[in-house]
Amino acid sequence: ISANTTAQATIVAPNQLTAIRDLEFGAVAKPTTGTTTVTVASAATATATPSVSGGNGFVPTAGQAHAATFRMVGTNGQTYSITTNTLSFTNAAGNLTGIGAESPVAASGTLNTLPASGQDDLFIGGHFDITSANAVAAYTGTLSLTVNFN
């Protein structure tokens, strides 16, 4: 006598997170008075202009900024959580303050769950404060994102 049963296997895509576009603030003119907060929104736009508030700092040339883009690859409907989302500038000491990353926005519109394709992009902006005392310089740093796939 013999019997058969069904054999099943589920092959899943490896969980991947890849940075595909840097966070860019563009050129910002420092204020002569007060503190100016410079913010690049978390959005999919190819070019943007940072928003500025406070002080009298301004953006002399529009359209030089954009949010960073991180691509996630997993499986249909897979959930994930974001455990780290930080922004830092290596030469910010004594110059840039109030540095931070904005909340991520998912291209699919649904944060923490991959769409049916198993792939989604996260857009992440950032912000910092400047004053008249800031050194005129090019500031570079790192936007770090850690995602845990469930």
N, C-alpha and C positions, 0 to 999 in steps of 0.2 A: 504494500500500500504506500502511496506517496501523496503529498499535499503541497499546495503552493500558496504563497501569500504575496502581497504587493511589497515591492521594495521602493523606497522613496529617498530622494536626496534633494536638498535645496542648496544651490550654489549662489552665494551672494557676492556682490561687488565688494572689493576691499574698501574700507572706509578711508577716504582721502580728504585732506584739507590743503589747498594750494593757494598761495597768494598770487593773484594775476594782475593786480594794478595797485600802485603805491598811493598813499595819501599825499595830496599836494595842496598846499595852502596858497601858493603863488606869492606875489610881492605885496607887502603890507607896509604902509607908511606909519611909523610910530607916532604917537600923539605928542603934542607939545605940552598938554595939560591932561591930568586925569589918567585913569586906567581904561584901556580899551580891550574888550574881549573879542577875539577873532574866532569864528566858528565856521567849519565846513560841515554841512549837514550830511547825514547818512542817506545818500540817494544814488540812483543809478545814472544820473546825468553824465554825459561825456565831458562837459565843461561846466563850471559853475563859478560864482563869485562868492567868496566868504562873506558872511554877515559880520558886521562890526557893531558893537554897542559900548556906550560909555566913552569918556575922553573925547578927543578929536582925531583919533587915528582913522585912516581910511585906506581903501584899496584903489591904487592909482590906475590899474589896468584890469578890467573885468574879464572873466572867463578863463583865468589861469589855474583854477582850482578844480579838484574833484575828490570824491571819497575813495577810499581803498576798496578793492574787491577781493574777496576770498571765495574760492569755488569749493563746494563740498560735494563729494560723490559717495553714495551709499546705496540703499535699496528703497523701493517704493514704500512711502509712508513711514520710513524709519524715523524715530525720534532722536533728538540730540539736545544737549544742554551746553550753554556757553559758560565756561568756568573762569576764563581770563579774557579781559578785553582792556588792554592798557596802552597808553601812549607815553613815550618819554623822548626827550631830546638830550643828546650827549653833552652839548655845550650850553645848556639852559641855565646852569647855576648862576644866580645873581642877575639873571635877565628875564627869562620867561617864567611865569608863575601860573597857577591855576590850570596846569596842563592835564588833559584827560581825553579819553576816547568817548565818542558819542555812542548811543545805543545802536546795535546793528539793526538793519532793515533787510528782510529777505526779498529777493526778486520775485518769488512766488506769492508773496504777500502773507505767508504763514510762517512765522518764526517758530523754531523748535520741532518742525516736522518736514521731512523731505517730501516733495511732490511725487506724483506717479512716475516721473522719469528717473527718480532716484538721484537727481542732481539739482543743486540750487546755488545761487550766488548770494553772499552776504555783503552789503555795502556798509562801510563804517567810516564816519567822519571823526573830527576831533576839534578841540578848542584849547586856547591858551590866552593869557593876559599879558599885555605889554604896557610900559609906561615910557615917559620921556627919558628915563635913565637907562633904558635898554641899549646895549651895544648894537650898532649897525653891523650885521653879520648874516651869513647863511647858516641856518640852524638845521641840523639833521638828527634823525633819531629813529625810533622803532615803534611800530604799532604791532602789538602782540595779541594774538587770538588763540585761545585753546578751546576746542570743541570735544565733548565726550559723546560718542555715539552710543545709543542704548540698544 
